[in-house]
């Protein structure tokens, strides 16, 4: 059964029908109980009146001209009828009930009186003449007629009310679900190129309104993700085209002018471009793995100061253009992925070296929540309104930080991704050296606190990487 509207209507109708049947049964039972109580009160009053006659004039021989709906009978201790109403004058005992406790009432057939069932009250009476049992009977015909009339009314009313309520529920459910069906139609009409489309909000703050809001938020996220993917692909294609174009140009020049070709120079240029391509592809693969959640999450205990110093020593193999100070690198332990942490620091360090005029300072310290790493340079710095944008992918701000000085604009984006995955943060702020300061904090501190600090490392000159 595919229609939610039909299923809800049938379920609600079944529940309502059950309630109506239960209510009708309760009403029928209450009315029958009240009618029975009325008959019993009438029998009790009549028995009281007859019992009073016993005390005034002894045992009366007759009880008047009772009609077929009522009867009275008195039976002695031997079971003989000693007095009765005229309609029971020649009949035997109409009931044989144990009245040792005083009085009993029950409904039973009394053929001697009539064809209907009778409600019979039997009461023990003791007089000067001895003990007797008084039977007072009244027909239940009126009770049954009234009960059957009510039952017939309920039998007709319950299905009618159930059908009426089913129609009302069908209309209400349809009216309630109409915005959902409208949203379904709108979503069904959205194509890959129309993710930015927003659904019409029903204008109410209930479950349907919240569903519309949630779907619009989802569509907004999908649109933003789609735009980011398109931009990522376009930027990646552009970045890959640049080294490929230079490679092609170098090879075509050598082919066009074989006499002027310098194989050694060509090999160096080709190798440099291939390394640039490899670095760019590695960056793209890292971001792609991070986006789909497949990046490594292996964490081990790391001596962060050893890792930082190893990377600084590797950079010192270049000719001097910038001087790196590492006197404030103190012993520090964290948990994390060594390759990723080293890559994040390498990106910060090479970025600082690339834009520094002459000096870079690295500071590392442990605090109760983890580690704090600072990389300062004395370069042109970053404008306040651009300090978040530098962490976006393929971002280059101005001439001072342009592609001519190297980099595809992915290093800082990768750094933020790695630091965030390690429970930390990274931000850009002004440096006391006059340029930019990048502050990275790492969570997951190792137990036991830091070791004793190593002796201050040497300060050496560095050249920026291309």
N, C-alpha and C positions, 0 to 999 in steps of 0.2 A: 504494500500500500504506500504509494509514493508521495501522497499529499500530506504535508504536515498539518495543513488546515483541517483535512478530513479526520486525521488521527486525533488531533486535539478535540475536535467536535465530538467524535464518537466516545472518546475517553471521558470528557466532561459530561456528555449526555448520560453515559452509563453511571457515573457517580451521582448525578442529579436524580436519575431514575431510582437508584438504590436508596437515596435519601427520601425520595417521595414514597417509595414502597414502605420503608421503615416508619415514616411518619404516618402513613395511612394505617399500617398495622397497629401502631401505638394508639391512634385515634379510635380505631375500631375496638381495640381491647378496652380502652378507657370508657367508651360509651356502653359497651356490654357490661362492664363491671358496675357502672353507675345504675344501669337498668336493673341488674341483678340485685344490687343493694336496695333499690327502691321496692322491689318485690319482697325482699327479705324483711324490710321495715314494715311493710303492710301485713305480712304474715305474723310478725312479732306483735304488732298492735292488736291484731284479731285474736291471737292466742291469749294475750293479756286480758282482753275483754271477756273471753269465754271462761278463762280461769277464775275471773272474778265472780261469774255466775255460780261456780261450784261452791263458793263460800256463802253466797246469799240464799240460795234455794236448793242446794244439794245438786245431785246429778240431773241435768235437764234431759228429757227424753228426745227432744228434737231441737234443731238450731235454725229453724225458719226455712223459707223457700229459697235455698241457695240455687244460683244458676249453674250452668255446666262448667263455668270457669273457676268456681270455688267449691270447696267441700270441707266438711268437718267430721271427724270420727273420734270416738272415745273407746279405748280398748282396756279391759280389766287385766289383772295379773295373769289370768288363765288364757289370755289371748282371745277372749270373746268380745265382740262388738256390743257395747252396752248403750251407746247413743251415737247418733249420726245425723248429718243433714239429710234432707229428703232424697237427694240424688245418690246417697250411699246407704239408704235404709236397709236394703237386702244384700249388701256387699260384705265380703270378708275384710279383714284388716288390709288397708291400702299400703302399709309400710311395716317393715320389721326391723327397726333400728335400735341399737343399743343406746338407751337413754339413761344409763346408770350415772352419767356425769351431769344429767339435768336436761340438756336440750341439744338437738342436732337438726341440721337443715341440709337437704340435698335435692338435686333434680333427678327425677326418674319418671318412667311411664306409669300411668295409673289407668289401666283399661276399664276398671270399674267406674271411673268418673267420666273419661272421654278419650278421644284419640290423640290429643296433644300431650306433650311432656308437661309434667307438673313440678312445681317447686313445693316440697313438702317439709313442713316444720313439725318435728316430733318433740313433745315436752312431757316430762314425768310430773304428775300432779298427785299429791297426797291429801285425802280428805278423811272425815270421820267414818266414811263408808269403806275406806281402804285406799290402795294405790291404783292409779290409772295412768294410761299414756294417751295424751291428746295429740291427734294428727290434724294439722291445718294445711290444706293444699290450695294452690292457686296456679292457674294455667300460665305457661310461659309463651303463649301465642303472641301477645303484644310485644314481649321482649324480642322474640325471634323476628317478627315483622319489622320492628324498628332496626334491628341489626342487619337484616337482609337489605332493607332500604338504604342504609348507610353504605353497606358493602357495594351495592350496585352503583351508588353515586361515586364512591371512590374508584371503582373499577373503570368508570367512564372518565373521571377527572384526571387520574394519574397519567394515563397514556396521552391525553390531550395536553396536559401541562408539560409532559416530557417532550412531546413534539414541538410545542411552542418554544420551550427553552432551547431545544436543539437548533431551531431556526435562529433564535437570538444569539446563541453561542457561535453558530456558523458565521453570522454577520459580524459579530464582535471580533472573532479570530481573524476573519478576512480583513477587517479594518485595521487591526493591530499589526498584522503581517504585511500589509500593503507596502509600507516603506521598505521592508526587507526585500520584497520582490522587486521593488524599484531599484534598490541598491544592487541586487543581483543582476538585473538587466544592464545597469550602468557598468558594473565590473565586467560583465561578459562582453560588452562592446569595447572595452579598453584594449588596445593593441600594444605591441612592444614600444611603439613610438609615441604612445599617449599616456605614459605612466604618470605624467604630471597632472592628469585630469583628476579633479576632486568631485566626490559624490555629493549629491544634494542632501543637506542635513535636514532631518524632519523637524527641527526646531523645538525639540523637547528634551528634557534632561532625565530620560528614563533609560532602560536597557537598550532600546532601539537607538536612541540618540547617542548613547555611549558607544554602541557598535559602529555607528556612522563616523564618530570622531576617531575611533581606533582604526577603522579602515582608511580614513583620510590620512592619518599619521603614517600608516603602513605604506600607502601609496607615495607619500612624500619621501619616506626613507628609500623606497625602491627607486624613485625618480632621482634622488640625490646619489644613490649608489650607482645607478645607470650612468648618470652624467660623470661621476668620478671615474668609472671604468672607461667611458669613451675618452675622457681627457687623459687618463693614464695611458691608454693605447696610443693616442695621438702624440703625446709627449714622448713616450718610449720610442715610437717610430722616428720621430724627429731626432732624438738623441742618438739612435743607432745609425741614422743616415749620415750624421756628421763624420764620424771616423771612417765609415765605409766610403764616403765621397773622397776623403783625403787619401785613403788607400788606393782607390781607383785612379785618382789624379797622379799619384806617384808612379804607379805601374804604367799608365798610359804615356806619361812623359818619357819614361825610359824606353818604351816601345817606339814612340815617335822619334826619338833622338838617341838611337843606340850608341852612337859614337861618343856622346856626351854623358852617357849613363855612368853612375858611380855605384856599383853593386853594394859596396860596404855601407854607403850612406843610405841606399834604398833599404837594405836589410834592417838598419837601425830604425828608420822611419816606420817600416812595416811592423817591426816588433813592438814599437811604442804604441802604434794604433791598435794592434791586436791586444796588447795588455789593457788599453783603455776600453776596448770592446768587452774583454773578459770581466773587467771590474764592473762595467755598466750592467752586463748580463747577470753577474752575481747579485748586484743590488736589486735588480728587477725580480730575480727569483726569490730573494729574501722577502721582499714586500708581498709578492704573490703568495708565498707560503704563510706569511703572517696574516694576510687577509682571509685565507680559507681555513685558518686555525691549525695548520700542519707544521708550524715552526716548532723547533725543538724546545721541550720544557724540562730538559735534564738539568738538575741543579746539584752542585757539589760544593764543599767548603773551599773557598779560594782565598789566597793571600793577595788582596787587591793591590797592595803596594808593590809586590814583586811583579805583578802583571803590568802595572803602570810603568815601572822602571824599565822592564823589558821592551816595552813599546817605545819609550823615549830613547833607549840605546839604539834601537833599530833605526830611528829617525836620524840619529847623529852620524850616520854614514854619509849624509849628503854634505855638500859645501856650504859654508856659512852665508846665510842671509838673515837669519833670525836666531836669536839666542833664547834657549829654553832654560828657565829656572825651575829646579825641582827640590829646593831646600826645604820646602814645607810639606813634602810627601812623608807621612808618618805611617807606622805599621797599622794595618787595617784588614779585617777579615769579614767576608760576607759569604752567602751561599748563592750560587748562580752557575750559569753556563760560561765556561772560560772563554770559548771562542767568541761568543756573542758579546760578553763584557769587553773583551779586548777590541773587538770591532767597533763598539760604541765609543770607547776612549780614543781609538785611532781616528775616527771621524772627527771628534771634537778637536784633537790635537792638530791634524792636518788642516782643518778649517781655520784654526787660529794661526798656524804658520803661514797659510796662504795669504791671509789678510793683514798680518802683522807688519809693521814698518821695520822693527828690529828686535822685538822682545816678546817672549811668551812666558807666563808663569803658571806652573801646575801646583795645586794645593790638594792634599788628600788628608782627611781626618775622620776618625770614627766617633760616632755619637750613640746615645742609647738606642736609637731607632734604626741604626744601620751605618751607612757611610756617606760622606759628603765630598764630592769631587768638584774642584773649581779649575777652569781653564781660562786664563786672562790673556788678552793680547793688547798691543798698543796701536792697533790699526784704526781705521775710520769709524769703527763702531756701527751700531744698528739703531735706526730711528725708533723712538718709543712705539709708534704705531705699527712697526714692522717686526716687533720682537716675537710675536706668535707666528707670523707668516713665514719666518725663516725655517720653521719645522714642517711646512707643507712640502709636498713632493714637487720636484722640478721647479723650485722657487729660487730665483736670483733677483736680488733687490736693485742694485744700481751698478754703475760702471766699476766701482771699487770692488764689487763682488760679482763679477761677470764670468761668463764661460771662458773668456780668453785667459783667465787665470786658473782654469781647470775646474773640473767637477760638473756633474749633471744636475745638481740640485737635489740629490737623493740622500746624501750623507747624514744630514741632520734629521731628516724624516726617519731614517733607519735607526739613528741613535735614540730618538724619542720612543720608537716602537720597542727597542730592546730594553731600555730603562723601565718603561711602563710594564713590560712583561715580567720584570724583576721586582715589581712592587714599589717602584720609585717614580721620581719626577725629574724633568729637565726643563730649564727655563733660561732665558737670555735677559741680562741686565747690564747696566753700565759697569765698566771696569775701572778700578783705581788707576790703571795704566793709561787710561784715556780711550781705549777701544771697547771691545765687547767682552763680557764675562759670561761663560756658560756654566751653570750650576746644575750638577746631576746628583741626586740622592738615590741611594739604593736601600731597599728594605731587606728583610730576612737576615739580620745580623747573626753571625756565628756565636755559639755559646762560649762563655769563658772570657770574653773581652779581648782586646787587642794585645799583641805581644809588645815587647819593648821596642821602641823605634830604632831603625837602622841608622848608621851614621849618615849625615847629609850627603847626597850624591853630588857628583861633579856637575858643573854647568858647562854645557858645550854648545857650539854653534850649529845651526841647522839651515838647510835650504828648503824652501817650500817645494812640495811635490807638484809635478805638472799634472 
